[in-house]
Amino acid sequence: MDAEVALLAQSAGTTLVALMATDAWHRARDGITQLWRRTQPERAETVAAELEAGREDVLAAAADDQQTLEELRLQWQGAVRRLLVARPAAVAELRALLDQLDPDGSVARQITQHATASGQARVYQAGRDQHIAER
């Protein structure tokens, strides 16, 4: 998979979920729905419904419910990645949309990390979790 597509999809998933609880939500929803309407019109209504369901999940989630938010980020990251792989011409359009929704990239950088000491170590790298046994 192209690294640029993966990074763009990750940024889109993070930005979408972050904007689901803000006043910018309607612009984000409309922009993503229009992107699908132009690239995969047969999926546009399903995507619009999934966006609304995701927003309801975000609004219902407790402030510290990082698991729900991460699941939604991954869901949208995957959906966007699949769209971009199927329709590479959509890369520029998505990048332009993200620039409009999050011009300085601050929303996409809102990644929270939580750590707990447990006597065993874990290394987190690029979204992957690897267990390291204690010696």
Stockholm file with secondary structure:
# STOCKHOLM 1.0

chainA/1-135         MDAEVALLAQSAGTTLVALMATDAWHRARDGITQLWRRTQPERAETVAAELEAGREDVLAAAADDQQTLEELRLQWQGAVRRLLVARPAAVAELRALLDQLDPDGSVARQITQHATASGQARVYQAGRDQHIAER
#=GR chainA/1-135 SS CCHHHHHHHHHHHHHHHHHTTSTTHHHHHHHHHHHHHHHCGGGHHHHHHHHHHHHHHHHHSCTTCHHHHHHHHHHHHHHHHHHHHHCTTHHHHHHHHHHHHSTTSTTTTCCCCCCCCCSSEEEEETTEEEEECCC
#=GC SS_cons         CCHHHHHHHHHHHHHHHHHTTSTTHHHHHHHHHHHHHHHCGGGHHHHHHHHHHHHHHHHHSCTTCHHHHHHHHHHHHHHHHHHHHHCTTHHHHHHHHHHHHSTTSTTTTCCCCCCCCCSSEEEEETTEEEEECCC
//
